[in-house]
Amino acid sequence: MVCMKGEKVTSIPLMDTAGWLKLVTPEHDLIKHGKRMGISFGGK
């Protein structure tokens, strides 16, 4: 799974994320940049 650790984009095993929930707002810079690049996040 791709993740952010501080300012670094890295990866961690998916099993290490089980039971953890971290929400990101639609206004977050990474979401805004992704949308500009054409990435869909399943929203409207």
C-alpha positions as CSV (number, residue, x, y, z in Angstrom):
1,M,0.0,0.0,0.0
2,V,1.3,3.5,-0.8
3,C,1.5,5.8,2.1
4,M,2.9,9.1,3.3
5,K,5.5,9.2,6.1
6,G,6.1,12.8,6.8
7,E,7.0,14.3,3.5
8,K,8.0,11.0,1.9
9,V,5.9,8.7,-0.3
10,T,6.6,5.1,0.6
11,S,4.9,1.7,0.8
12,I,3.9,-0.6,3.6
13,P,2.4,-4.1,3.7
14,L,-1.4,-4.0,3.5
15,M,-1.6,-6.2,6.5
16,D,0.1,-3.5,8.6
17,T,-2.9,-1.2,7.9
18,A,-5.6,-3.5,9.1
19,G,-7.8,-1.8,11.8
20,W,-6.4,1.7,11.1
21,L,-8.5,4.5,9.7
22,K,-7.1,7.9,8.7
23,L,-9.4,10.3,6.8
24,V,-8.2,12.8,4.4
25,T,-10.3,15.8,3.5
26,P,-11.2,16.6,-0.1
27,E,-9.3,19.9,0.4
28,H,-6.0,18.1,1.2
29,D,-3.3,19.2,-1.3
30,L,-2.6,15.6,-2.4
31,I,-6.2,15.1,-3.3
32,K,-6.4,18.4,-5.2
33,H,-3.2,17.5,-7.1
34,G,-4.5,14.0,-7.9
35,K,-7.8,15.4,-9.2
36,R,-6.0,17.8,-11.4
37,M,-4.0,14.8,-12.8
38,G,-7.3,13.0,-13.6
39,I,-7.3,10.6,-10.7
40,S,-10.8,9.5,-9.5
41,F,-11.4,9.1,-5.8
42,G,-14.8,7.7,-6.2
43,G,-16.6,10.9,-5.3
44,K,-19.0,13.1,-7.3
